[in-house]
Amino acid sequence: MPSWLPAIDYPPPQEGYWHPVTSTLNWCEEDYYATIYSAEIVNTLTNLLFMYLAFKGIVSCVKYGHDDIFLVTFVGYLIVGTGSFLFHATLKSDPMQLVDELSMIYTTCLMCYATFSYSKSRLFALTLAISLVSLAIFITLYYHYLQDPAFHQNAYAVLTAIVVFRSIYVMEFSLRSSLRKEAEEYESQNKKPMTAGKENILRADNRRDQKILKMMWWMIASGLSIFLGGFAIWNLDNEYCSTLRSWRRQVGLPWGVLLEGHGWW
C-alpha cells in the first residue's frame, strides 16, 4: 500500500446484533467488522443502488404510462434489492435468504412473461402466465425442501438465459423483419407504388426504428458485459477468499472495499 494513501486498519470480525448466522451461504466479506447492525456492510449497502434504479423505473412507468408488466417487473426489482439488503445485513436463512433468492426467480418469471407474451393472443398469454406461476411455485417448494443454493443459482441462470435469447429473437426476427416488410405490404394493399411523400415518411420512421434497435443492442451488450463481469468477480471472490481477505487487511480501509467481490456482483 503506498504510504501517501491514507488508510485505517480493518477491525476484527465480531458477533453482531443478528448473531448467529443461519444462512446456507456466507460470503467472503468478514462478518460485522464495521458495525454490529450489518453482517456484511458492503454487500448490504451496494443494494441501495439497485433499489434506487428500481424506484426510478417505477416512476418512469407511472410518468410515461408504460405497460403494467413493466411496472410490476420494476416492483419485483425493488423487492429483490430490498430482500438482498435485509439478507446481507442479517445473514438469516428464514425468511431473509428466501426473500432475497426467490424474489430473483419471481422477477425473472415476470420478464419471461413480458418477452414471450409479446404480440401473442390473450389465450396464449393466459396459458403462459399459469405455466410460469406453476414453475415459480415448484421452484419455491423444491428449493425450500432441498436447501441447496446451487439449485437456485442454476434455475435463475436458465431463466435469465431464456429471457436474453428470447429478447434477441424478438428484436432481430420480429422487429427488424417487420421494418423490411412495410414497403412491400403498402404496395400490395394499395396496388400501386408508394408515393414520394409516403416513402420519405417511411424512411424517416425506419431510420428512427433502426436507431432504437441499435440502442437496444447496445443495452443488451452492456448489460451482458456487466452481468458476466460481476459473475466472474463473484466467482473469483469465492475461489480466492483467503487471499482477498489478506490483501484487504494489507491495504486497509477504505481501499479494501474495492476487493469485495460480491459487492461488485
Phi, psi and chi 1 to 4 in degrees:
 res  aa     phi    psi   chi1   chi2   chi3   chi4
   1 MET       -  122.5 -177.9   69.0 -172.8      -
   2 PRO   -56.1  136.6  -22.9   32.9      -      -
   3 SER   -67.1  -22.0   58.5      -      -      -
   4 TRP   -82.2   -6.4   49.6  -89.9      -      -
   5 LEU   -93.4  122.0  -76.8  177.1      -      -
   6 PRO   -69.4  140.8   26.2  -33.7      -      -
   7 ALA  -156.0  155.7      -      -      -      -
   8 ILE  -121.7  153.8   60.2  174.5      -      -
   9 ASP   -68.4  148.1  -67.5  -24.5      -      -
  10 TYR   -67.5  130.2  -98.7   78.1      -      -
  11 PRO   -67.5  154.7  -16.3   29.9      -      -
  12 PRO   -72.6  151.8   27.3  -34.5      -      -
  13 PRO   -63.3  153.5   21.9  -31.4      -      -
  14 GLN  -149.3  172.8   57.3 -174.8  -36.9      -
  15 GLU   -79.4  134.1  -69.5 -172.4    0.8      -
  16 GLY  -109.7 -173.1      -      -      -      -
  17 TYR   -61.8  -35.0 -178.2   81.5      -      -
  18 TRP   -95.6    9.0  -51.6  103.6      -      -
  19 HIS   -58.5  142.9 -173.3   80.1      -      -
  20 PRO   -90.2  163.9   34.2  -37.0      -      -
  21 VAL   -73.2  127.4  171.6      -      -      -
  22 THR  -120.7   -0.9   59.8      -      -      -
  23 SER   -71.1  155.8   63.1      -      -      -
  24 THR   -79.8   -7.9   58.3      -      -      -
  25 LEU  -127.1  140.2  -66.4  169.1      -      -
  26 ASN  -140.5  118.2 -165.0   -9.6      -      -
  27 TRP   -80.7 -179.5  -50.4  107.1      -      -
  28 CYS   -72.6  -20.5 -170.5      -      -      -
  29 GLU   -65.1  131.5 -175.9  175.6    3.1      -
  30 GLU   -69.6  145.2  -63.0 -178.4   65.3      -
  31 ASP   -81.3  132.8  -64.0  -13.4      -      -
  32 TYR    56.8   29.4  -65.3  106.9      -      -
  33 TYR   -76.3  -25.1   69.2   88.4      -      -
  34 ALA   -97.7  -37.6      -      -      -      -
  35 THR  -155.6  149.5  171.2      -      -      -
  36 ILE   -74.9   -9.4   63.4  169.8      -      -
  37 TYR   -96.4   -2.5  -63.1  106.9      -      -
  38 SER  -141.1  117.6  178.7      -      -      -
  39 ALA   -64.2  -42.3      -      -      -      -
  40 GLU  -130.3   94.3  -62.5  174.4  -21.3      -
  41 ILE   -66.0  -40.4 -171.5   65.0      -      -
  42 VAL   -70.1  -47.7  174.5      -      -      -
  43 ASN   -61.9  -28.1  -71.6  -17.3      -      -
  44 THR   -74.5  -52.0  -60.6      -      -      -
  45 LEU   -72.1  -27.7  -66.0 -178.6      -      -
  46 THR   -65.3  -19.0   48.1      -      -      -
  47 ASN   -71.4  -16.7  -77.6  -70.7      -      -
  48 LEU   -63.0  -36.8  -67.4  176.9      -      -
  49 LEU   -64.2  -42.7  176.2   60.3      -      -
  50 PHE   -59.4  -44.7 -158.9   88.1      -      -
  51 MET   -67.1  -37.7  -65.1  161.1   68.0      -
  52 TYR   -63.7  -44.9  164.0   74.5      -      -
  53 LEU   -66.0  -36.7  -67.6  174.6      -      -
  54 ALA   -64.4  -42.9      -      -      -      -
  55 PHE   -63.8  -40.0  177.8   76.1      -      -
  56 LYS   -63.4  -38.9 -170.4  173.8 -179.0 -179.6
  57 GLY   -65.1  -39.1      -      -      -      -
  58 ILE   -62.1  -45.8  -68.0  170.7      -      -
  59 VAL   -61.0  -41.3  171.6      -      -      -
  60 SER   -63.8  -42.1  177.2      -      -      -
  61 CYS   -62.6  -42.5  -72.8      -      -      -
  62 VAL   -68.2  -42.1  172.9      -      -      -
  63 LYS   -67.6  -41.4 -177.5  177.2  179.7 -179.8
  64 TYR  -104.6    3.9  -63.6  105.1      -      -
  65 GLY    67.0   36.6      -      -      -      -
  66 HIS   -67.1  164.6  -63.2  -49.6      -      -
  67 ASP   -56.1  147.9  -70.9  -14.6      -      -
  68 ASP   -59.3  -30.4  -70.0  -16.7      -      -
  69 ILE   -61.3  -34.1 -174.7   61.3      -      -
  70 PHE   -71.8  -37.7  -63.0  110.2      -      -
  71 LEU   -62.2  -45.6  176.1   60.9      -      -
  72 VAL   -63.5  -38.8  174.0      -      -      -
  73 THR   -64.1  -42.8  -58.9      -      -      -
  74 PHE   -66.1  -34.9  -82.9  116.9      -      -
  75 VAL   -61.9  -39.8  170.8      -      -      -
  76 GLY   -60.5  -42.4      -      -      -      -
  77 TYR   -60.7  -39.7  -79.7  135.1      -      -
  78 LEU   -63.3  -39.3 -177.7   60.0      -      -
  79 ILE   -67.3  -39.3  -65.6  172.9      -      -
  80 VAL   -59.7  -49.3  170.3      -      -      -
  81 GLY   -62.8  -41.9      -      -      -      -
  82 THR   -66.1  -43.2  -55.9      -      -      -
  83 GLY   -62.5  -41.4      -      -      -      -
  84 SER   -66.6  -38.8 -176.0      -      -      -
  85 PHE   -57.9  -49.2 -179.4   96.3      -      -
  86 LEU   -69.2  -37.2  -64.7  173.6      -      -
  87 PHE   -64.5  -49.7  168.6   53.8      -      -
  88 HIS   -71.2  -23.2  -72.7  -67.8      -      -
  89 ALA   -74.3  -29.8      -      -      -      -
  90 THR  -114.4  -29.1   63.3      -      -      -
  91 LEU    53.8   42.1  -70.6 -178.9      -      -
  92 LYS  -101.5  136.0  -67.9  -66.3 -174.7 -176.8
  93 SER   -76.2  -33.7   61.8      -      -      -
  94 ASP  -134.4  114.2 -166.6    4.5      -      -
  95 PRO  -102.4   -0.1   36.2  -34.6      -      -
  96 MET   -61.1  -45.5  -58.7  -53.8 -179.4      -
  97 GLN   -65.2  -39.5 -175.9  175.2   -1.2      -
  98 LEU   -66.2  -39.5  -66.9  177.4      -      -
  99 VAL   -62.4  -43.0  172.4      -      -      -
 100 ASP   -62.6  -51.9  172.5   33.8      -      -
 101 GLU   -80.9  -42.9  -64.4  176.7  -24.4      -
 102 LEU   -72.2  -29.5  -69.1  176.2      -      -
 103 SER   -64.4  -29.1   60.4      -      -      -
 104 MET   -63.7  -41.1  -64.4  166.6   62.4      -
 105 ILE   -65.5  -46.1  -62.3  -65.6      -      -
 106 TYR   -63.5  -43.1  -56.7  153.2      -      -
 107 THR   -65.5  -39.1  -58.8      -      -      -
 108 THR   -67.7  -33.4  -49.8      -      -      -
 109 CYS   -63.1  -38.6  -76.0      -      -      -
 110 LEU   -62.3  -40.1  -73.7  171.6      -      -
 111 MET   -65.8  -37.0  -65.3  170.0   65.1      -
 112 CYS   -60.3  -43.8  -85.5      -      -      -
 113 TYR   -62.5  -43.9  176.8   81.5      -      -
 114 ALA   -62.3  -39.9      -      -      -      -
 115 THR   -79.4  -37.5   53.6      -      -      -
 116 PHE   -85.2  -22.1  -80.8   92.7      -      -
 117 SER   -87.7   -2.2   63.2      -      -      -
 118 TYR   -59.5  124.2  170.3   77.0      -      -
 119 SER    58.3   26.4   71.2      -      -      -
 120 LYS  -103.5  168.2  -60.4  -65.5 -176.1 -179.9
 121 SER   -71.8  163.1   67.9      -      -      -
 122 ARG   -63.8  -37.6 -175.2  169.5  -62.3 -179.2
 123 LEU   -62.6  -43.9  177.3   61.1      -      -
 124 PHE   -62.4  -44.1  179.1   89.6      -      -
 125 ALA   -62.3  -39.9      -      -      -      -
 126 LEU   -66.7  -44.1  178.4   60.4      -      -
 127 THR   -62.4  -41.6  -56.2      -      -      -
 128 LEU   -63.2  -43.0  176.6   63.4      -      -
 129 ALA   -61.4  -44.9      -      -      -      -
 130 ILE   -63.2  -41.0  -65.9  172.8      -      -
 131 SER   -64.2  -43.8  -59.9      -      -      -
 132 LEU   -70.1  -37.1  -71.6  171.6      -      -
 133 VAL   -63.0  -42.6  168.8      -      -      -
 134 SER   -62.9  -41.3  -59.3      -      -      -
 135 LEU   -62.9  -43.6  176.0   63.0      -      -
 136 ALA   -63.1  -39.7      -      -      -      -
 137 ILE   -65.3  -42.4  -68.2  173.0      -      -
 138 PHE   -61.2  -47.6  166.4   75.2      -      -
 139 ILE   -61.3  -41.0  -68.2  173.9      -      -
 140 THR   -60.8  -51.8  -61.1      -      -      -
 141 LEU   -67.2  -42.4  -64.3  176.8      -      -
 142 TYR   -68.9  -38.7 -167.9   64.2      -      -
 143 TYR   -67.9  -38.7 -180.0   49.3      -      -
 144 HIS   -63.6  -34.9 -167.9  -89.8      -      -
 145 TYR   -74.9  -43.6  163.5   75.3      -      -
 146 LEU   -76.7  -38.8 -158.3   61.9      -      -
 147 GLN    56.6   37.6  -64.5  -69.3  -53.7      -
 148 ASP  -116.6  111.0 -176.4    1.3      -      -
 149 PRO   -58.1  -28.0  -23.6   33.6      -      -
 150 ALA   -62.8  -35.3      -      -      -      -
 151 PHE   -63.4  -45.8  170.3   73.8      -      -
 152 HIS   -61.4  -44.5  163.6  -96.2      -      -
 153 GLN   -64.0  -41.4  -68.0  162.9    6.1      -
 154 ASN   -68.4  -40.7  -70.3  -28.6      -      -
 155 ALA   -63.2  -42.6      -      -      -      -
 156 TYR   -65.5  -41.2  174.8   68.8      -      -
 157 ALA   -63.6  -42.5      -      -      -      -
 158 VAL   -64.8  -46.3  169.7      -      -      -
 159 LEU   -62.5  -41.8  -74.1  170.3      -      -
 160 THR   -64.3  -43.1  -59.5      -      -      -
 161 ALA   -62.4  -40.2      -      -      -      -
 162 ILE   -61.0  -44.3  -70.1  172.3      -      -
 163 VAL   -62.6  -44.4  169.8      -      -      -
 164 VAL   -63.3  -49.9  170.0      -      -      -
 165 PHE   -67.2  -35.8  -72.3  121.0      -      -
 166 ARG   -66.2  -39.4  172.4   60.9 -179.7  175.9
 167 SER   -62.9  -41.4  -61.1      -      -      -
 168 ILE   -64.1  -41.6  -67.3  173.6      -      -
 169 TYR   -60.9  -46.3  175.7   84.8      -      -
 170 VAL   -61.1  -42.3  169.2      -      -      -
 171 MET   -62.5  -48.9  -74.3  169.7   52.1      -
 172 GLU   -84.6  -38.4  -75.4  -57.9  -52.4      -
 173 PHE  -101.4  -12.5  -66.5   94.0      -      -
 174 SER  -110.3  -58.3  -64.5      -      -      -
 175 LEU   -68.7  -50.9  -62.0 -179.5      -      -
 176 ARG   -67.3  -41.5 -165.7 -178.6  -63.6  -84.0
 177 SER   -66.1  -31.8   62.5      -      -      -
 178 SER   -67.1  -30.8   67.5      -      -      -
 179 LEU   -65.8  -38.2  -64.3  178.9      -      -
 180 ARG   -70.8  -26.8  -63.5  173.6 -174.9  144.4
 181 LYS   -89.4  -10.5  -66.6  177.4 -178.7  177.6
 182 GLU   -60.9  -46.0  -76.7 -173.5    8.2      -
 183 ALA   -64.1  -42.9      -      -      -      -
 184 GLU   -62.5  -42.5  -62.1  174.7    2.7      -
 185 GLU   -65.0  -38.4  -69.6  178.3   -6.3      -
 186 TYR   -61.5  -48.5  178.0   90.2      -      -
 187 GLU   -66.9  -34.7  -66.7 -179.1    2.0      -
 188 SER   -68.0  -40.4  174.8      -      -      -
 189 GLN   -74.4  -36.0  -67.4  173.1    1.4      -
 190 ASN   -96.3   -5.9  -68.8  -85.5      -      -
 191 LYS    59.7   26.5  -54.2  -61.1 -177.5 -177.8
 192 LYS  -158.3  158.4   60.0 -178.8  179.1  179.3
 193 PRO   -62.0  155.0  -19.6   31.7      -      -
 194 MET   -69.9  137.6 -172.4  177.7  -63.9      -
 195 THR   -68.9  160.6   62.1      -      -      -
 196 ALA   -61.5  -40.8      -      -      -      -
 197 GLY   -64.4  -45.4      -      -      -      -
 198 LYS   -64.3  -38.4  177.4   62.9  178.6  177.5
 199 GLU   -64.7  -40.4 -173.9  174.6   -3.7      -
 200 ASN   -64.2  -41.1  -70.5  -25.6      -      -
 201 ILE   -63.5  -43.8  -66.7  173.9      -      -
 202 LEU   -64.4  -40.6 -176.8   59.3      -      -
 203 ARG   -63.2  -41.0  -75.2  178.8  177.8  175.3
 204 ALA   -63.8  -42.6      -      -      -      -
 205 ASP   -63.8  -40.4  -71.4  -16.1      -      -
 206 ASN   -65.6  -40.3  -79.5  -13.1      -      -
 207 ARG   -62.2  -41.3  -76.1 -165.1  -64.3  -91.7
 208 ARG   -63.3  -45.4  178.1 -156.0   61.3 -161.6
 209 ASP   -68.3  -37.0  -66.8  -18.7      -      -
 210 GLN   -64.4  -37.4  -67.7  -74.3   -2.1      -
 211 LYS   -64.7  -40.0 -174.6  176.9 -179.5 -179.6
 212 ILE   -64.5  -42.2  -68.1  172.9      -      -
 213 LEU   -62.0  -40.6  -78.8  171.5      -      -
 214 LYS   -63.0  -40.8  -72.6 -179.1 -179.7  178.7
 215 MET   -63.6  -39.9  176.4   62.0   70.4      -
 216 MET   -63.6  -40.5  -68.1  169.9   70.0      -
 217 TRP   -64.5  -40.1  -96.3  113.9      -      -
 218 TRP   -63.0  -40.0 -178.6   87.4      -      -
 219 MET   -65.4  -40.9  -67.7  174.1   66.3      -
 220 ILE   -64.1  -45.4  -73.9  178.6      -      -
 221 ALA   -63.7  -46.1      -      -      -      -
 222 SER   -68.1  -39.9   59.2      -      -      -
 223 GLY   -63.3  -44.2      -      -      -      -
 224 LEU   -64.9  -39.1  -83.5  176.3      -      -
 225 SER   -63.0  -44.3  -61.1      -      -      -
 226 ILE   -65.6  -44.3  -66.7  170.7      -      -
 227 PHE   -61.6  -50.8 -179.7   87.7      -      -
 228 LEU   -69.4  -35.0  -65.5  175.7      -      -
 229 GLY   -63.3  -45.1      -      -      -      -
 230 GLY   -63.4  -38.8      -      -      -      -
 231 PHE   -64.1  -40.5 -178.0   72.6      -      -
 232 ALA   -64.8  -44.2      -      -      -      -
 233 ILE   -62.6  -40.3  -67.7  172.7      -      -
 234 TRP   -60.0  -43.0  172.3   54.4      -      -
 235 ASN   -67.0  -38.4  -82.3  -81.0      -      -
 236 LEU   -62.8  -37.0  -69.3  173.2      -      -
 237 ASP   -61.5  -40.5 -167.3   61.8      -      -
 238 ASN   -72.3  -40.0  -67.2  -26.2      -      -
 239 GLU   -74.1  -38.4 -173.1   70.9   21.9      -
 240 TYR  -117.4   40.9  -59.0  102.6      -      -
 241 CYS   -60.0  -47.5 -179.5      -      -      -
 242 SER   -62.8  -38.8   57.7      -      -      -
 243 THR   -66.2  -43.9  -59.0      -      -      -
 244 LEU   -64.3  -40.0  -70.9  169.5      -      -
 245 ARG   -62.0  -39.6  -75.3 -175.9  174.3 -179.5
 246 SER   -64.1  -44.3  174.5      -      -      -
 247 TRP   -62.5  -41.8  -72.5   -5.2      -      -
 248 ARG   -58.8  -42.5  -70.5  175.8 -157.2  147.0
 249 ARG   -71.1  -27.1  -66.5 -161.7  167.3  -84.3
 250 GLN   -71.0  -42.8  -70.6  177.6   29.2      -
 251 VAL   -84.9  -22.6  -59.8      -      -      -
 252 GLY    77.2 -176.8      -      -      -      -
 253 LEU   -95.5  144.7  -70.9  169.3      -      -
 254 PRO   -90.4   -0.7   35.0  -36.6      -      -
 255 TRP   -66.9  -29.4  -44.7  108.8      -      -
 256 GLY   -63.2  -21.3      -      -      -      -
 257 VAL   -60.1  -31.4  168.5      -      -      -
 258 LEU   -65.7  -16.6  -61.0  175.9      -      -
 259 LEU   -99.0   12.3  -61.8  175.2      -      -
 260 GLU   -85.7   92.0  -63.6  -73.3   -0.1      -
 261 GLY   -61.1  -41.9      -      -      -      -
 262 HIS   -69.1  -26.6 -169.2   71.5      -      -
 263 GLY   -63.0  -37.7      -      -      -      -
 264 TRP   -69.2  -37.2  -73.7  101.8      -      -
 265 TRP   -64.1      -  161.0 -107.5      -      -
